[in-house]
Amino acid sequence: MISIPDHDAVPARTAWEHLSRGVPRAYAILFFSPNVRFGWFLLAISLVSPGIGLSGLAGAWAAGGIAWALGFDRAKIRNGYLLFNPLLVCLTLGLMNQIYFFAPPVFLALWFAAVLGGLFTSVAMQHAFSQHWGLSAQSLPAIMFAYVLYFLAFAIAGPATTPMLGANPWLDLNFLPAPVQSFFQVYGAMLFEPHPLPGLLVFLALVATSPLAALVATASLGVGMETMNLLGFHVGPDGMIWCGFNFLLCGISLGTAYFAPSRMSLLLALTAAFLCALVTLALATALRYFGLPASALPYNLVVLVLVYALKQRHSPMGLHPSPAPGMLPETAGRFVVLNASRFPDLQLPALDLPFKDECVITQGFHGALTHRAPWNWALDFEIMLKDRRNVGTGGALEDYHTFHKLVLAPCSGIVAAVRAHVPDNIPGTNNPEENWGNYVVIYHEAGYYVLLAHLRQNSPLVYVGQRIVSGEPIGSCGNSGRSPVPHLHLQVQDTAYPGGATRPFCLRNFVEVGPAGIPQTYRISGTPAEGAKLAQPTPLPALHALFCNWLPGEYRYRVTLDDQTTHEETLLLDFDEMGRFRLRSRRHAAQLIAFLSGNVFYTVDYEGPGDSLLALISAGLARVPCIADPGLTWEDHVSPAPFHSKVSRKLHDILDPYFGPDLLAYDYSMQAGEHSFEISCQSKSDRQTPEAPLAGAPRRIVTTLTSRFGIQRIEAQLWNDVKIRVELIQAADGTAAVRGNQTVNSEPWPASLRTATLP
C-alpha cells in the first residue's frame, strides 16, 4: 500500500488519539484511501460476521498498542500504515477459525501470534522494500504470515477445504440477478464478508468517497473476469470470490493511487488486471499442492513489478505519479491536468538566459543550418541592435554586438570541461577542425551537462572542478570553431565533452520582447522559437520581501457584495512541513497552498467551494513574478472545479482526467506603488455568459498587497456580473487594517528595496 500523509489538522498526543485515528484508517488503506469516515464504515461492515470482524478489529488495536509501547513511528500508527497488515492477518485467522473451530486457548495463541507476526513482518518488509527498491511492501507481509498460520493450522488440525458459503437470506439479496450478486460478493470479500449485502454497502461507501476509484476498480474487475472466461475458466457466483478482489485492487492501486487518474493510468490498470488473471491462475495451480490459497499474492506481485519497472522511465509520457500519497483520485487527477498546463516544462532541464542584455534566438531547435540530430536540441544566441547584428560592414569582429559580450552561467553546477586556446575566426570563415571552438561544460547535479560553445579565445574565467552558480560570469562570446559570425551555442547533453547527443531543455524566467506597442510577456519557462527576442527580467526586491515576511496567524476580512450584503471570513495562515504557505478558511472547508520559488510566488492545490475568499486568492495570485519591468504581462490557468455546481463537479471529477478539463485562462499584470502592489487578473475569454455553468467564476480580480498586511484588498467581478469587494479588517498581529471607512496604509517601501537586486 502507499503511505498516507503524516499530519492531521488537530494533532494527536495520547495513545488513544493515535489509535482512534489509525485503526479506521487501517481499514480505509485497504482501498488506498486516507478517509477516516470511510474507514469507520468499513469497520462496521466487517462486524457483520462477528467472529471474523472482531478478530481483525482487536488485532489492529493490539498491534497499535504494541507499536506505541515499543516506540515505533507514531505517525505511522496514526495514519494506519503499521496496522493494516496485522488487521489482514487477524481477519484471515478469523476466517480460518470458521473452518477449523480451534479450541479457545489455541485460537488465542494463534491470534497473539498473528498480531505480533503481522506487526513485525510488516515493519521489516516495509523498511526493506523502501530502502532497496523504493516501494511499499503493500499487503505482502500479511500474506506471508497468513501462510505461516495456514501451515500451523495444518499441523494442528490437518488439511482443510475451502469453506462453503452458508445461505443467509438477509445477506444474500436473492432478488438480485446472479451476476449482480457476484459483483457485490467481490467487494464484500475485500473485508472477508463475501456476501452481496456487505459488498453492496462497501461499494456504496467507495462511490461516496471516490466515484472515480469505484469506476476504475469495476472496469478492472470486468477485464479480469473476462480474461478468466476467455481462458476457459467460467467464473460463477462462488468462483469470483477467490480471485475477483485481486482485479479490483489492480484497478484502484494503478488507476487511481500510485498514478494520477488519466487515460494512460486507466490503460495500465486494465492491462494489470489482464496480467493478474494469468498470474492468479498460475499461482492458484502451484499453491494448491500446499493447500494454500492464492489470496492477494497475484495482485501484489503484478503491481509491485509494474510500479518498479515504471520507476525506471526517463519521461512520464502521460502516466504521472500521484502528486501526494493518500490524495483523493479526483483531486490528484485535477491537479496533474492543471499543473501540466501551468508547468508544461517541469520535467525538462531549465536554464537561465546566458546574456544580461536583450538577445535573439538566431537558430532554434531542429534548426536548418547545423542543429540536426544528434545535436538538434540546441539554441544559438546573438545580440542585435535595431535588428542588426553588426555596425558598419561587419568585416571585423569588433563590428558585431555579440562579440566580447559577457557570458553568464545558465545554471549552477560544477565545471566539467574547459577549452580556451582556439583562435577566433575572421567574420565569414569557419574552423571545422575545431568544431565547437572554445567552450565551457557545466555538470548539473540533476545528471546532465550544459555546453556553451564558440567563446572568445582565452576568455573562459572558470576552471575544471570549480563550483559555480547561475548568473556567474564564465567568459565572453567569440567566434571560434564552426562559427562564421559571433554567436553563443547552448545545448544540454549526456556527456562531459562536446559531440554528445543533445537533450530537450527549456529556458526559464525570461521576458519575451514583442514589437513596439505590444506588451512584453513574462515566461516562467519555455522553448522560444527562432527569431524570438528575449531579455532578463528586472528583480523587484520589495515584492519578494513582502511574500517572505508574510506573517503567520489569523486575518479577518469583510466581504461585501454589490447588493451591499456583507459577511466576514477569517483566514488562518501557517506553514506546512515543506515550508509552504498554507491558508485555511474558518468559514468554509477550504484550503490553499502557496510557495515562493525562483523569485516567483505561486498558489497551488486549492480545495474548497467557489464562494470562499481563498478561491479568489487562488485565481488572483496564481502566479506573481517579483519583477519590476513596467507594462509586463503574463498568463496562467486556474481550475474551474470550485465554480461548478455540486452535481456538475462530480461529473467533471470523473470525466476530466480522461477527456481534459476546460481550464480558466487569465492574463495578469502588476502596478507598483509607494505603499502597495496591485495584481490585476483578467479572463482571456469572453465566450462565457451569465447563463453558463461557470457563471460564478471570476472575470476580473484586482488584488492589493502591502508589506504590513499581506493581502489587504480584493475587488472582483464574476461572469454573472456580481461584484465582490474584500477588505482586511484585522491582520495577524492584531493590527486594525480599517479604521472607520479609511484604509490604513503601510509604510512606504525603502528606496533600497525598490532598486536593489536580489541575491
Secondary structure, DSSP 4 states (H G I P E B T S, - for coil): -----S--SS---SHHHHHHHHHHHHHHHTTT---HHHHHHHHHHHTTSHHHHHHHHHHHHHHHHHHHHTT--HHHHHTTTTTHHHHHHHHHHHHHHHHH---HHHHHHHHHHHHHHHHHHHHHHHHHHHHHHS---TTHHHHHHHHHHHHHHHHHH----PPPPPP-HHHH-TTS-HHHHHHHHHHHHTTT--SHHHHHHHHHHHHHH-HHHHHHHHHHHHHHHHHHHHTT----TTTTHHHHHHHHHHHHIIIIISB-SSHHHHHHHHHHHHHHHHHHHHHHHHHGGGT---TTHHHHHHHHHHHHHHTT-SS-TT-PBPSSTT--HHHHHHHHHHHHHH-TTTTS-EE--S-SS-EEEEE-TT-SSS--TTS-SEEEEE--BTTBSBSTTS-SGGGBSSTTPEEE-SS-EEEEEEE--PPBPPTT---GGGTT-EEEEEEETTTEEEEEEEEPTT-----TT-EE-TT-EEEEB--BSS-SS--EEEEEESSSSTTSPEE--EEEEEEEE-STTSPPEEEEEE-PPTT-EEEPPPB-HHHHHHHHT---EEEEEEEEETTS-EEEEEEEEEE-TTS-EEEEESSSS-EEEEEEETTEEEEEEEES-TTSHHHHHHHHTSEEE-B--TT-EEEEEE-SGGGS-HHHHHHHHHHHHHH----EEEEEEEEE-SSEEEEEEEES-----TTSTTTTSEEEEEEEEETTTEEEEEEEEETT--EEEEEEEE-TTS-BSEETTEEPPPPPPPHHHHHPPP-
